[in-house]
Amino acid sequence: MKDLSPSDLKAILHSKRANLYYLEYCRVMQKDGRVLYLTEAEKENLYYNIPIANTTVILLGNGTSITQAAMRMLSQAGVLVGFCGGGGTPLYMANEIEHAIEWMTPQSEYRPTEYLQGWMSFWFDDQQRLAAAKQFQTARLEYIKTVWTKDRDLKADGFNIEDSLIEKAFSTFNKRTTLASKPSELLLTEAQLTKVLYKFAANNTSQDNFKRQHKSTKQNNIGKANDFLNHGNYLAYGLAATTLWVLGIPHGFAVMHGKSRRGALVFDIADLIKDALVLPWAFICAKENATEQEFRQQILQAFTDHKALDFMFNQVKTVALQGKAEEECNTAEGESQ
């Protein structure tokens, strides 16, 4: 069989890719024109193929190493690589810091220019930047409604947008978002909605004493819910970082999380999907006493089922270009590959 180069494998747009990998205790390498990861079994070494043409992000956790040849192929295929600890934290190095992960982005000077130029056309104006932030917040709420309405598994666990508490929270969110006059007010409104959703999810999954902690003890289901929230959020950051890298928009040009905060735009974009997908599944998997790997598989499947990456791309494109034809956007994205 003839070996294929990474440049032959890039027919899949980033926004349509399905895979995001978290690897630990293995070695990532290039072999026969493919990127593999090697694990040590009791009696033999096992090789597993990574389909780089259909992959957005690889997170390398504890006990991992990667060869230069593998990094070259991943770069050519436009795959972001992140070095992190177990479950995505703590931070080990300081280069393009996005929360507790070091992102290594492929070096490409041939990404599209229109998205960055469109972003810059409004970013320096406070009111236009605020309007963009409001667009993201509105899209975030609509995504929650769409996902929770369509997903039967979430419905079965009580995640129903027709609940009176949720309806009231959504109504308040809409009103305060519309009236907000500065980003700090949007952040407060966002925090208040998420707090209500935490309480709602905790009640649905019999975790009434839940308190959000970014460093949990892992002693009970409440600790697990916190761990899963952290883990799922890091995966969402990976998708957000991929979206911005492909579209050529630097992470520092945030619209809500602060102009001076490192990687702030990644947080803005990740917030589009976190409450809709990561939050409910973190609580459900904690209730079911799932393992970290089981939760990861569940959340990645949810990302795929509800086209989370596609949604992120579309929202960023819409804000950057203010409604230009989708055909133009997909053409430009394809050219970047």
N, C-alpha and C positions, 0 to 999 in steps of 0.2 A: 504494500500500500504506500502511495506517495505521501510524504510528509507535507503538511500545510503550514505556511508561515502565518503569524498572527494577522498580517494585513489581509489574508484571504478569508478571515473569520469574522469580519466586522460588519456583516450585513444587518445585524440586529441593532436597532436604535437603542441607545442607553435607556430611554424612557420605557422601552418594551422588555428590557431584560428581567429575568426572573430570579437570579441567584445572588445571595449575599452570604458569605461564609465566615464563620468564627471557628478558628482552628487552635488547638493547644496540644502540647506534647507530641509534636511531629516536625518533620523537615519538609519544606516545600522546595521542589527542584524541577528542572527541565529535563525531559527524557524523550527522545525520539520525536521532537517537535511538539510535545505536549507539556503542560504544567501539571505536575503530580504532587501529592503529599504522601509522605512515607511515615507509617506508624510501626512501632515495634510490638509484635505479638509474642506470645509465649514461646512458640517454636519457629516462627518465621517473620520476615518483614512484609508488611502489606502496603501495596501501592493503590492510591485512589486518584482518578482523573478529576481535574477541575475544568469544567467547560468555560474557558475564559471568554469566549465570544458572547456568552449569555450571562456574564457575571458583572455586577456593578462594583462590589466592595469585598475585600478580604481583610478580616480582622485577625491578627496574629496575637494570641494570648500567651499564657505561661508555657515555658518549655518548647518554644518554637524557634526555628531558624529558616532562612531562605537564601537560595543561591543567587548569584549575580545574573546567571542565565535566565532563571525564572523571573526575576524582576524585569529584565529586558523584555521578555514576552508579555508580561502583564502590562507594562507600560505601553507597548505597541498596540495592545488590545484595549487600552483605555480603562484599565481596572485600577481603582484606588486601593491602596494598601495602608492599613493602620496597625501600629504596634500598641498593644495595651496589656493590662493585667487580666486576671481572671474575671470574666463577665464584663470586660470593657474598662476596668479601672484597677489601679491608679495610673497616673501619667508617668511615663518613663523618660521621655525626651521632650524637647521644646522646639518643635518646628511645625509651623502651621497648626497651632494647638486648637482643637475643637473639643471643648469640655475636657474629658480626661483621656483623650486619644491623640496620638500623633499621626496626622494624615500625610501620606506620601503620594503626591499627585503626579501623574504622567506629565512629562515636559513636552507640550505641544504648542507650537506657535500658529497652528492652523485651525484654531477654534473660531466659531463665528464672532463677528464684531458687533452686529446690530443689537444684540441683547445688552451688552455693556454700554453701548452708546445710548440706547433707549433708557437704560437705568440712570445714566448720568444726566440725561436731559431733565429729570425731575428731582434727583436725589438732593441737590444742593438747595432746593426750595423747601422750607419747613412745612408748608401747607400741603404741597404735593406729596412729600414723603409721608406725612400723616395720612393722606388719602390712600396711599398705597398700603400702609399698615392696616387701615380699616378694610380694604379689599381682602387682605389675607385673613383678617379676623372673621369677616362675613363668610368667606369660603370655608374656613375651618368649621364654623357652625353647621353650614350646609352639608359638609362631608360627614359630620357626626350623624346628622339626621338621615342621610342616605345610607350609611353603613348600618346603623342600628335598625333601620327599617327593613333592609334586605337580608341581614344575616340571621338565619334561623337559630343558630347556636346561641348567639347573644340574646335573642328574644327569649329562648328557653331558660336563660339564667336571669331573666327579669330586666334586661336592658331595653326598656320600652320608652320611646320618646313621648308617648301619650301620658306618661305618669305626670301627675299634677306638679310634683316637685321639679321635674325636669322642664316641663312647659313654662313654669314660672321663672326658672333659672335662665332659660333661653330667651324669654321675653325681656328680662332685665338686662341680659347681655346685649341684645340688639339695641335697646334704648340707650344704654350707657356708651356703647361703641359709636353710635350715631352722634351723640352729644360731646364725645371726647374732644378736647381742644389741644391735647399734647400726648406724646407717646406714653408718658408715665401713667396717665389716666387709663390708657388702653391696657397697660401691663397690670394695673390694679384690677380692672374688670376681668381680664384673663385669669388672674390668680383667684378671684372670687368664684368664677365659674368652675375652675378646676377643683377648688375646695368642695363645692357642692357635689361635683361628680365623684370625688373620692368618697364622700359620705354616702352617696347613693350606691356606689359599687360595694362599699364595705357592708352596708345593710343587706344588699342583695346576696352577698356571699357569707353572711354570718360572721363578719369580722368587725363588730361594732366598736371595738377599742382601737381601731386603726389610727395611727398618727404617722404622717409622712416623715420619713427619716432617710437621708441619703446614705447613711452608713448604718446598716441594720445588724442585728445580732445573729440572725438566722436561727433563732431558738424556737420559733413558732410560725404559724401561717402569716401573722402580721409582718414578721421579719421577712418571710418569703415574698409577700406582696411588694415590699419595698425593694428587695433584690430584683424582682422581675420588672418593676417599674424602671429601675436604673438600667438594667440590661436591655430592655426594649427601647428605652430612650436612646441608648448608644447606637442601636441598629438604625433607628430613625435618623440620627445625626449622619450616619453613613450614607443613607439615601439622599439626604439634603446636600451633603458635601458633593456627592456625585452629580446631582442636578446642577449645582452652581459651577462646578468645574467644566462640565460639558458645554454649558451655555456661556462660559467665559466671564462670569461675574465674580469678582473677588469677594471673599467672605467678610471683609470689613465694612461693606456698604449696607448696613442694616437699616431697616425702616422702623423698628420698634425696640429692640433690645439694647440700644445705646450705640452711639457713633464711635466710641472709643474702646468698646469691649471686643476682645479678640474673638474672631469667629462668630460674631453676633448674628450675622445673616443666616448662618447655618441653623441657629436656634429658631429664628423667625420661620424658616421654611419647614423645619422638623415639627414645629407646633401645628402645622396644618393637619397632621395625621395622628399625633400622639394621643389626644383625648379620645378619638374615635376608635383606635385599635389597640394601642399599647395599654391604656388604662384599664379597660374592661377585662382584657385577657390576662393581665397581671393578677387581678383579683380572682378570676375564675381558676386559673392554674394554681394559685396559692391554696384556694379552697380544696382543690382536688389533690393537693400535696404532690404536684408534678415536680419532676427534676428540672434542673436548669436547661438541660438539653431538650427535654420535652416542651418546655415553654418556648425555647428558641425556635423549634420546628413549628410550633403552633403560630407564633407571631409572624414568622417568615411566610407561612402559608396564608395568613390573613393579609399580609402586604400584597401577595400575589392575587388572591381572590378579589380584593377590592381595588386593585390597580393603583396602589399607593404612590409608586414612583411616577407613573403616568400622570396622576393627579398633581403631584408636585411640579413636574415639568410644565403642565398646562397653565398652572396658576402663575408661575414665574414668568413664562412667556407672555401671558396676558398682561401682567403688570408692566413688564419691560417694554412691550410693544403697543400696549393699550388697544388690544383688539384686532391686530392685523390677522390676515387669513391664516388658518391653521396649516394650510398647504405650504406657505412660505416658511413657517416655523419648522415643520418637519424636514423640509429641504435643507434648511440651514443646519439643523441638527445632524442630518445625514452627512453633510459636507464636512462637519467637524471630525468625523470618524475616518 
